[in-house]
Amino acid sequence: MTTMLMEELQTGDVIEIKSGDDVLTVLVLLATDDALVLDPCDGATPFVLNTEELVEYRKFDAEALFADA
């Protein structure tokens, strides 16, 4: 995974975000210019996050992970 700053996210991306002292892995259900609908994939209700609130995150990049295989 790589740490990203303000890279455009797309529907279907898997990212890690900080929530207080915890780190959440979430699936991007919907991405627009203004907001993201995120599913924490733990049975909790998906939530909306304003894109301006998302300062730093780590994005799972499957292509980079398997590029050397």
N, C-alpha and C positions, 0 to 999 in steps of 0.2 A: 504494500500500500504506500501511497505517497501523500504527503501533506499538501493540500491545495489552498490557495488564497484566491477567491473570486473567479475560479474557472466556471464556465457555464455548466450547470448540471442538466441532465436529461432524465425523462421518465425512465425508470428501470435501473438507474444507478444505485449502487449500494455504498453508503458512506458511514463514517463514524463521526459523531459530534459529541461535544462536552455538554453535560447537564449538571451544573454544580461540580461536585467532585467525581461524578460518574461519567463513563463514556458509553454512549448508546450507539448500537449499530442499527441503521434504519434503511428502509427501501424507499426510494423516491417514487411515489405513486403518480404524482402530477407535478410538472415543473413549468412555471410561467416566468415572465420577466420580473414579476412583483412578489410571487409567493411560491412556496413548496408545500405539497401535501406529503407528509412522511409517515410511514408505517414502522413502528418499532419492532414488529415481528415477534412480539412476546405475548400476544393476546390482548394488549391494551388497544384502546381506540386510536386510530390515526389522528395526527394533529397537523395544524397549519403553522408554518413559520414564514415570516416576512423575510425575503432574501437579504435585506439590509441587516437582519439580526444574525445571519450566518456569516461569521467572520472567518473562521478557520475550520477545516474538516479534513478528514482523510478519506480518499476515494479508492474503492477496490477496483483494480484494473486487471481483469483476467488475462488480457492480451500480454501485458508485461510479465505477469506471473508465469505464463507458459511459453514465453518467447524463446527461452533457452532449452526447452524440452525437445 
